[in-house]
Amino acid sequence: FFFFFLMIRRPPRSTLDRSSAASDVYKRQEYMGAKAEERAIRAEAESLRLQNECNTLRDLLGNYRSDIEIQKKLREEQIVRKYELEQEKKRLEREALSKDIEARTAKRELEMVQGSKGRLLDERYQLNQELEALKEHAEVLESQNSNVVVRVSSSCTESWTP
């Protein structure tokens, strides 16, 4: 009979001490409560970590959005600047073309003036030649005239006697 009593009152496997069933349940509740509290702390820590990650992601997203806006503005400025540069290039090309046309026109006018100058020099040369010929002819005429005057005057003096 004593043996039977010992078999009934054996200690639970979780503890080496002899204890009652109520004490064993209480210990399990403490253990489970501690585990639950530990899980709650871990869950709260995980929740805080996730909130921090969400806040970080929100900040990054905000930064990316502002970066995208800045990039859009820069791109728009680049497009406007490119358009302005193209317009300036076209204006300079038109101006260069206009200057080229003016230079060609001036060159033609210069060629015409030089051609006219050449013709004028030729005409001047011809006129100088004609003038020299006329001077020579005038000298001949003068010498002939002076011979005639000398003859006339000598014939007049011969016929006139006072």
Accessible surface in RSA format (square Angstrom, percent):
REM  Atomic radii and reference values for relative SASA: ProtOr
REM  Chains: A
REM  Algorithm: Lee & Richards
REM  Probe-radius: 1.40
REM  Slices: 20
REM RES _ NUM      All-atoms   Total-Side   Main-Chain    Non-polar    All polar
REM                ABS   REL    ABS   REL    ABS   REL    ABS   REL    ABS   REL
RES PHE A   1   213.33 106.7 167.66 103.8  45.67 118.8 173.35 105.1  39.98 114.4
RES PHE A   2   147.12  73.6 143.46  88.9   3.66   9.5 145.22  88.0   1.90   5.4
RES PHE A   3   145.94  73.0 143.75  89.0   2.19   5.7 144.55  87.6   1.39   4.0
RES PHE A   4   127.39  63.7 126.28  78.2   1.12   2.9 126.83  76.9   0.56   1.6
RES PHE A   5   109.22  54.6 108.35  67.1   0.87   2.3 109.18  66.2   0.04   0.1
RES LEU A   6    68.09  37.9  61.69  44.1   6.40  16.1  61.88  43.5   6.21  16.7
RES MET A   7   113.59  58.8  98.76  65.4  14.82  35.3  95.51  81.2  18.08  24.0
RES ILE A   8   107.46  61.2  80.82  60.2  26.65  64.2  87.20  62.8  20.26  55.0
RES ARG A   9   125.31  52.6 115.23  58.7  10.08  24.0  23.05  31.5 102.25  62.0
RES ARG A  10   142.71  59.9 125.85  64.2  16.86  40.1  50.70  69.3  92.01  55.8
RES PRO A  11    45.65  33.3  40.07  36.5   5.58  20.3  40.70  33.6   4.95  30.7
RES PRO A  12    29.75  21.7  19.03  17.3  10.72  39.0  27.56  22.8   2.20  13.6
RES ARG A  13   217.33  91.2 180.72  92.1  36.60  87.2  79.70 108.9 137.63  83.4
RES SER A  14    85.40  72.2  40.65  54.2  44.76 103.1  48.78 103.9  36.63  51.3
RES THR A  15    25.80  18.4  17.46  17.7   8.35  19.9  14.21  19.1  11.59  17.5
RES LEU A  16   176.08  98.1 151.27 108.2  24.81  62.4 153.15 107.6  22.93  61.7
RES ASP A  17    95.43  66.8  90.72  90.3   4.71  11.1  21.87  51.5  73.56  73.4
RES ARG A  18   164.29  69.0 138.95  70.8  25.34  60.3  58.42  79.8 105.87  64.2
RES SER A  19    32.58  27.5   7.16   9.6  25.42  58.6  17.82  38.0  14.76  20.7
RES SER A  20    54.53  46.1  48.57  64.8   5.96  13.7  40.03  85.2  14.50  20.3
RES ALA A  21    81.72  75.1  66.83 103.1  14.89  33.9  73.62 103.7   8.10  21.5
RES ALA A  22    76.10  70.0  62.70  96.8  13.40  30.5  69.63  98.1   6.46  17.1
RES SER A  23    39.41  33.3  31.95  42.6   7.47  17.2  24.52  52.2  14.89  20.9
RES ASP A  24    11.63   8.1  11.56  11.5   0.07   0.2   2.20   5.2   9.43   9.4
RES VAL A  25    74.02  48.7  73.77  66.8   0.25   0.6  74.02  64.3   0.00   0.0
RES TYR A  26   130.37  60.9 129.30  73.6   1.07   2.8  92.18  69.3  38.19  47.1
RES LYS A  27    89.23  43.5  84.88  52.1   4.35  10.4  66.01  59.4  23.22  24.7
RES ARG A  28   133.25  55.9 131.71  67.1   1.54   3.7  52.73  72.1  80.53  48.8
RES GLN A  29   113.62  63.5 104.69  76.5   8.93  21.3  37.99  80.9  75.63  57.4
RES GLU A  30    93.66  53.8  81.24  61.5  12.42  29.6  39.06  75.6  54.60  44.6
RES TYR A  31   131.64  61.5 125.97  71.7   5.68  14.8 102.01  76.7  29.63  36.5
RES MET A  32   110.95  57.5 109.48  72.5   1.46   3.5  97.88  83.2  13.07  17.3
RES GLY A  33    37.56  46.3   0.00   N/A  37.56  46.3  33.27  91.3   4.29   9.6
RES ALA A  34    60.81  55.9  49.38  76.2  11.43  26.0  55.04  77.5   5.78  15.3
RES LYS A  35    80.80  39.4  80.34  49.3   0.46   1.1  31.75  28.6  49.05  52.2
RES ALA A  36    49.49  45.5  44.28  68.3   5.21  11.9  45.82  64.5   3.68   9.7
RES GLU A  37   112.66  64.7 106.65  80.7   6.00  14.3  35.10  67.9  77.56  63.3
RES GLU A  38    70.43  40.4  67.34  50.9   3.08   7.3  28.83  55.8  41.60  34.0
RES ARG A  39   136.10  57.1 132.93  67.8   3.17   7.6  67.20  91.8  68.91  41.8
RES ALA A  40    60.03  55.2  48.96  75.6  11.07  25.2  56.35  79.3   3.69   9.8
RES ILE A  41   108.72  61.9 106.98  79.7   1.74   4.2 107.94  77.7   0.78   2.1
RES ARG A  42   153.35  64.4 147.73  75.3   5.62  13.4  54.87  75.0  98.48  59.7
RES ALA A  43    61.93  56.9  49.86  76.9  12.08  27.5  57.70  81.3   4.23  11.2
RES GLU A  44   112.68  64.7 106.94  80.9   5.75  13.7  35.36  68.4  77.32  63.1
RES ALA A  45    56.30  51.8  48.14  74.3   8.16  18.6  51.90  73.1   4.40  11.7
RES GLU A  46    75.38  43.3  73.07  55.3   2.31   5.5  38.10  73.7  37.28  30.4
RES SER A  47    50.17  42.4  45.57  60.8   4.60  10.6  26.10  55.6  24.07  33.7
RES LEU A  48    97.91  54.5  97.71  69.9   0.19   0.5  97.71  68.6   0.19   0.5
RES ARG A  49   109.79  46.1 105.91  54.0   3.88   9.2  65.68  89.8  44.11  26.7
RES LEU A  50    84.78  47.2  84.54  60.5   0.24   0.6  84.59  59.4   0.19   0.5
RES GLN A  51   100.31  56.1  97.97  71.6   2.34   5.6  33.41  71.1  66.90  50.7
RES ASN A  52    94.27  65.0  92.29  89.2   1.98   4.8  22.97  55.3  71.29  68.9
RES GLU A  53    78.06  44.8  75.81  57.4   2.25   5.4  33.76  65.3  44.31  36.2
RES CYS A  54    57.07  43.2  55.24  61.6   1.84   4.3   6.49  16.4  50.59  54.5
RES ASN A  55    73.94  51.0  72.94  70.5   1.00   2.4  21.64  52.1  52.31  50.6
RES THR A  56    73.92  52.6  71.46  72.4   2.46   5.9  48.94  65.7  24.99  37.8
RES LEU A  57   111.71  62.2 108.27  77.5   3.43   8.6 108.67  76.3   3.03   8.2
RES ARG A  58   156.96  65.9 147.43  75.2   9.53  22.7  62.33  85.2  94.63  57.4
RES ASP A  59    93.85  65.7  87.24  86.8   6.61  15.6  25.67  60.4  68.17  68.0
RES LEU A  60    72.47  40.4  72.47  51.8   0.00   0.0  72.47  50.9   0.00   0.0
RES LEU A  61    85.06  47.4  83.94  60.1   1.11   2.8  84.73  59.5   0.33   0.9
RES GLY A  62    35.53  43.8   0.00   N/A  35.53  43.8  30.07  82.5   5.46  12.2
RES ASN A  63    80.81  55.7  80.37  77.7   0.43   1.0  14.64  35.2  66.17  64.0
RES TYR A  64   124.74  58.2 124.40  70.8   0.34   0.9  86.71  65.2  38.03  46.9
RES ARG A  65   147.02  61.7 145.72  74.3   1.31   3.1  49.44  67.6  97.58  59.1
RES SER A  66    53.18  44.9  47.76  63.7   5.42  12.5  41.43  88.2  11.75  16.5
RES ASP A  67    65.53  45.9  64.42  64.1   1.11   2.6  15.11  35.6  50.42  50.3
RES ILE A  68    87.35  49.7  87.25  65.0   0.09   0.2  87.25  62.8   0.09   0.3
RES GLU A  69    87.29  50.1  87.29  66.0   0.00   0.0  34.53  66.8  52.75  43.1
RES ILE A  70    95.56  54.4  95.15  70.9   0.41   1.0  95.53  68.8   0.03   0.1
RES GLN A  71   114.74  64.2 110.39  80.7   4.35  10.4  34.12  72.6  80.63  61.2
RES LYS A  72   113.48  55.4 108.29  66.4   5.19  12.4  68.11  61.3  45.36  48.3
RES LYS A  73   127.59  62.2 126.63  77.7   0.96   2.3  70.89  63.8  56.69  60.4
RES LEU A  74    93.19  51.9  92.73  66.3   0.46   1.2  92.73  65.1   0.46   1.2
RES ARG A  75   141.65  59.5 140.54  71.6   1.11   2.6  48.43  66.2  93.22  56.5
RES GLU A  76   105.21  60.4 104.01  78.7   1.20   2.9  38.41  74.3  66.80  54.5
RES GLU A  77   108.86  62.5 103.00  77.9   5.85  13.9  45.28  87.6  63.58  51.9
RES GLN A  78   104.68  58.5  97.78  71.5   6.90  16.4  37.00  78.8  67.68  51.3
RES ILE A  79    92.30  52.5  90.37  67.3   1.93   4.7  91.29  65.7   1.01   2.7
RES VAL A  80    83.36  54.9  81.30  73.6   2.06   5.0  83.36  72.4   0.00   0.0
RES ARG A  81   131.80  55.3 131.39  67.0   0.41   1.0  48.67  66.5  83.13  50.4
RES LYS A  82   134.11  65.4 131.86  80.9   2.25   5.4  76.14  68.5  57.97  61.7
RES TYR A  83   131.73  61.5 129.88  73.9   1.84   4.8  93.59  70.3  38.14  47.0
RES GLU A  84    84.01  48.2  77.90  58.9   6.11  14.6  31.64  61.2  52.38  42.8
RES LEU A  85    91.71  51.1  87.74  62.8   3.97  10.0  88.27  62.0   3.44   9.3
RES GLU A  86    75.67  43.4  73.94  55.9   1.72   4.1  27.85  53.9  47.82  39.0
RES GLN A  87    69.82  39.0  67.07  49.0   2.75   6.6  26.12  55.6  43.70  33.1
RES GLU A  88    70.89  40.7  68.23  51.6   2.66   6.3  31.41  60.8  39.48  32.2
RES LYS A  89   128.37  62.6 124.99  76.7   3.39   8.1  70.54  63.5  57.83  61.6
RES LYS A  90   103.49  50.5 102.54  62.9   0.95   2.3  56.83  51.2  46.65  49.7
RES ARG A  91   103.00  43.2 102.36  52.2   0.64   1.5  55.73  76.2  47.27  28.6
RES LEU A  92    86.50  48.2  83.43  59.7   3.07   7.7  83.69  58.8   2.81   7.6
RES GLU A  93    94.67  54.4  86.63  65.5   8.04  19.1  44.77  86.6  49.90  40.7
RES ARG A  94   147.36  61.9 141.20  72.0   6.16  14.7  73.54 100.5  73.82  44.7
RES GLU A  95    76.43  43.9  70.32  53.2   6.11  14.5  28.69  55.5  47.73  39.0
RES ALA A  96    61.21  56.3  50.97  78.7  10.25  23.3  57.13  80.4   4.09  10.8
RES LEU A  97   107.52  59.9 103.62  74.1   3.89   9.8 106.90  75.1   0.62   1.7
RES SER A  98    52.24  44.1  47.36  63.2   4.88  11.2  27.50  58.6  24.74  34.7
RES LYS A  99   124.82  60.9 120.88  74.2   3.94   9.4  69.12  62.2  55.70  59.3
RES ASP A 100    58.01  40.6  52.63  52.4   5.38  12.7  20.62  48.5  37.39  37.3
RES ILE A 101    96.86  55.1  96.22  71.7   0.64   1.5  96.76  69.7   0.10   0.3
RES GLU A 102   106.42  61.1  99.33  75.1   7.09  16.9  43.38  83.9  63.04  51.5
RES ALA A 103    59.99  55.2  47.71  73.6  12.27  27.9  55.63  78.3   4.36  11.5
RES ARG A 104   139.36  58.5 137.01  69.8   2.35   5.6  33.72  46.1 105.64  64.0
RES THR A 105    58.84  41.8  58.69  59.5   0.15   0.4  46.76  62.8  12.08  18.3
RES ALA A 106    55.52  51.0  50.00  77.2   5.52  12.6  51.80  72.9   3.72   9.9
RES LYS A 107   130.73  63.8 126.21  77.4   4.52  10.8  73.13  65.8  57.60  61.4
RES ARG A 108   146.64  61.6 146.08  74.5   0.56   1.3  50.58  69.1  96.06  58.2
RES GLU A 109    96.48  55.4  95.72  72.4   0.76   1.8  32.66  63.2  63.82  52.1
RES LEU A 110    97.86  54.5  94.48  67.6   3.38   8.5  97.29  68.3   0.57   1.5
RES GLU A 111    91.22  52.4  82.49  62.4   8.73  20.8  36.13  69.9  55.09  45.0
RES MET A 112   131.83  68.3 124.09  82.1   7.74  18.4 106.68  90.7  25.15  33.3
RES VAL A 113    91.45  60.2  89.67  81.2   1.79   4.3  91.04  79.1   0.41   1.1
RES GLN A 114   100.71  56.3  92.40  67.5   8.31  19.8  29.32  62.4  71.39  54.1
RES GLY A 115    32.20  39.7   0.00   N/A  32.20  39.7  29.25  80.3   2.95   6.6
RES SER A 116    40.29  34.0  39.56  52.8   0.72   1.7  21.98  46.8  18.31  25.6
RES LYS A 117   122.25  59.6 121.28  74.4   0.97   2.3  64.99  58.5  57.27  61.0
RES GLY A 118    29.37  36.2   0.00   N/A  29.37  36.2  28.67  78.7   0.70   1.6
RES ARG A 119   145.71  61.2 144.18  73.5   1.53   3.6  64.58  88.3  81.13  49.2
RES LEU A 120   111.27  62.0 107.92  77.2   3.35   8.4 108.22  76.0   3.05   8.2
RES LEU A 121    90.59  50.4  86.32  61.8   4.27  10.7  86.80  61.0   3.79  10.2
RES ASP A 122    89.27  62.5  87.49  87.1   1.79   4.2  19.84  46.7  69.44  69.2
RES GLU A 123    92.73  53.2  91.69  69.4   1.04   2.5  30.67  59.3  62.06  50.7
RES ARG A 124   154.31  64.8 152.07  77.5   2.24   5.3  44.34  60.6 109.97  66.7
RES TYR A 125   138.65  64.7 136.03  77.4   2.63   6.8 101.59  76.3  37.06  45.7
RES GLN A 126   106.22  59.4 104.85  76.6   1.37   3.3  26.20  55.8  80.02  60.7
RES LEU A 127   112.80  62.8 109.54  78.4   3.26   8.2 109.80  77.1   3.00   8.1
RES ASN A 128    69.87  48.2  69.24  66.9   0.63   1.5  17.06  41.1  52.81  51.0
RES GLN A 129    87.32  48.8  82.92  60.6   4.40  10.5  25.24  53.7  62.07  47.1
RES GLU A 130   100.67  57.8  97.51  73.8   3.16   7.5  37.52  72.6  63.15  51.6
RES LEU A 131    86.13  48.0  84.72  60.6   1.41   3.6  85.78  60.2   0.35   0.9
RES GLU A 132    90.45  51.9  90.45  68.4   0.00   0.0  33.42  64.6  57.03  46.6
RES ALA A 133    56.84  52.3  49.23  76.0   7.60  17.3  52.76  74.3   4.07  10.8
RES LEU A 134   114.55  63.8 111.74  79.9   2.81   7.1 112.22  78.8   2.33   6.3
RES LYS A 135   106.44  51.9 103.09  63.3   3.35   8.0  63.30  57.0  43.13  45.9
RES GLU A 136   109.75  63.0 108.69  82.2   1.06   2.5  35.63  68.9  74.13  60.5
RES HIS A 137   100.95  55.2  97.30  67.6   3.66   9.4  65.18  67.2  35.77  41.6
RES ALA A 138    47.93  44.1  43.98  67.9   3.95   9.0  46.72  65.8   1.21   3.2
RES GLU A 139   117.61  67.5 112.51  85.1   5.10  12.1  41.62  80.5  75.99  62.0
RES VAL A 140    75.37  49.6  73.37  66.4   2.00   4.8  75.37  65.5   0.00   0.0
RES LEU A 141    87.50  48.7  85.95  61.5   1.54   3.9  85.95  60.4   1.54   4.2
RES GLU A 142   121.99  70.0 118.45  89.6   3.55   8.4  40.14  77.6  81.86  66.8
RES SER A 143    58.27  49.2  53.12  70.9   5.15  11.9  42.58  90.7  15.69  22.0
RES GLN A 144    96.20  53.8  94.22  68.9   1.99   4.7  34.17  72.7  62.03  47.0
RES ASN A 145    93.10  64.2  91.82  88.7   1.28   3.1   9.95  23.9  83.15  80.4
RES SER A 146    57.38  48.5  53.55  71.5   3.83   8.8  42.96  91.5  14.42  20.2
RES ASN A 147    79.84  55.1  78.04  75.4   1.80   4.3   8.49  20.4  71.34  69.0
RES VAL A 148    72.63  47.8  72.63  65.8   0.00   0.0  72.63  63.1   0.00   0.0
RES VAL A 149    91.14  60.0  89.48  81.0   1.66   4.0  90.93  79.0   0.21   0.6
RES VAL A 150    92.51  60.9  91.86  83.2   0.65   1.6  92.44  80.3   0.07   0.2
RES ARG A 151   160.50  67.4 156.65  79.9   3.85   9.2  61.62  84.2  98.88  59.9
RES VAL A 152    78.69  51.8  78.13  70.7   0.57   1.4  78.69  68.4   0.00   0.0
RES SER A 153    55.29  46.7  50.81  67.8   4.48  10.3  39.50  84.1  15.80  22.1
RES SER A 154    48.17  40.7  44.26  59.1   3.90   9.0  34.31  73.1  13.86  19.4
RES SER A 155    59.93  50.6  54.13  72.2   5.80  13.4  40.21  85.6  19.72  27.6
RES CYS A 156    68.68  52.0  65.18  72.7   3.50   8.2  23.93  60.6  44.75  48.2
RES THR A 157    94.65  67.3  80.08  81.2  14.57  34.7  72.80  97.8  21.85  33.0
RES GLU A 158   134.94  77.5 108.00  81.7  26.94  64.1  47.14  91.2  87.80  71.7
RES SER A 159    94.04  79.5  59.91  80.0  34.13  78.6  51.65 110.0  42.39  59.4
RES TRP A 160   170.61  68.5 163.33  79.1   7.29  17.1 137.94  73.6  32.67  53.0
RES THR A 161   112.12  79.7  89.91  91.1  22.22  52.9  62.59  84.1  49.53  74.9
RES PRO A 162   142.88 104.1  72.00  65.6  70.88 257.6 101.98  84.2  40.90 254.2
END  Absolute sums over single chains surface
CHAIN  1 A    15529.1      14421.5       1107.5       9475.3       6053.8
END  Absolute sums over all chains
TOTAL         15529.1      14421.5       1107.5       9475.3       6053.8
